């Protein structure tokens, strides 16, 4: 029953915004456009965005999205929800796997409460809603960690040889993780093993021999065969197709480059994730300080030891890396959630004398601060980016957020910790719906590309629905526009846009206002007419945009 409730909760959270939010720039739109081109060309080896090779991430997520679109929709329809279904399914699988890990390391109650916290995390709900790699990555990490937990508890602590199913699960999850997001899943597993070895640092030859025997239980030869069978066919194919460029760019530029230097302006100091965790894991913030403090005082519990080995080394690697994004630490939130749930189950039975007042005070203040920021965001965003302005809906969302927050704080300070955990998790799920389904769907200033596509349809000049010629884009080159308007859209300069219109009657150029003067100079004697203007906010560049449609006469 507990697992069923978790799966229902995960499904509800993951569905928030799946059907209503248009393609998100830039990462999601790049992924779904590359998948679209696979379906359009029938080439499932190369990954391309228009004519450019997209040698950043392996092919796994593109295959999953292509399969989903082929089954439930088609590439010409450009229905973004079909590309998001793999992330939705990955969210359900992640909830199931997190629960199994919790049952193995602790007990069913701790597993239920910890998984509830994980599902309610904004980082979890955000990645479950959009068509990127991270929801599927989380699934592979949890699958490998489930196998590793079995290997640790049975193999290391009890010296029982693991079954073949555990070995296949471990190495299979690593292999699929490599196809989803390169070395991240293996890295987390290796760091967890290193952490466990350090926490069980051998103080004698006999203990050292015990660790060596445990390493043999992983069956590295069998594991290598599993890895090669799953990973090598595509790796060989893409290596030959790109003459090694994929590995040079994916490993050298994308992966190692993010460690040594800041990419795409995603910078952050050491300690960055210690700050953003209060937002990206907000429901857990209420109990985070008390949970961590209790875990550090319970280092004899094997579940706590495993969670710390899972959490700390990986967190340190992400903190050291130069390139930082808020969702990068999502794969270790499961460990954090289970430690908090374990503390709640233990502390609920404690006497009121052990109140942990400092920990509760810190958690309460930070929890309240984030809630106030979110409530303010609802009203500010409605007033700034919605044509209708902030209305009753935005104020209702703010009121629900603050009322729910105060209720959770009351439960915490009345020492009803389990009720507080469940309440804040449900509030986190409600906030996912309020944010993704309620607010973002109403912020029409953000929906520049969908509105642009609608204008082209109204003019009967949409390349996909009307069979019109490709559109020249000048000054607004967002991937969402390429996806919605067509793969053959022409990224232009003022000169090439003018030449495109001069070539034939009825061609379209979409010109951003900052490029308009230069474009009009290049037109010369070419006759054009304005077919419409729309304005909005390009959140990728954080600038207002005004787009004008020019049609050649």
Beta strands, then each sheet from edge to edge (+ up, - down):
strand 1: 48-49
strand 2: 52-53
strand 3: 472-474
strand 4: 490-491
strand 5: 508-512
strand 6: 528-538
strand 7: 543-552
sheet 1: 1+ 2-
sheet 2: 4+ 3+ 5+ 7- 6+
end
